[in-house]
Amino acid sequence: MDGNSFAIGVFIAFNVLSVAGGLFCARRSYVRHRRPLRAFMAGVGGLFIAPAVLMVFVALARPQVRG
């Protein structure tokens, strides 16, 4: 697997996880509150869950400076 294939795979997986998070949050909000606008806003918020988790993992994976 070359670098481009890996990058495309990561990009697709990231987008799939982001959309799944948005759908999960929107569905859960609608079932709980029965308000479409609130469910829509929860879905938009759910789209940002995957990027936030990725930022945490990247921050944890950075090299540690020891001196």
Buried (B, 14 or more C-beta within 10 A) or exposed (E): EEEEEEEEEEEEEEEEBBBBBBEBBBBBBBEEEEEEEBBBBBBEBBBEBBEEEBEEEEEEEEEEEEE
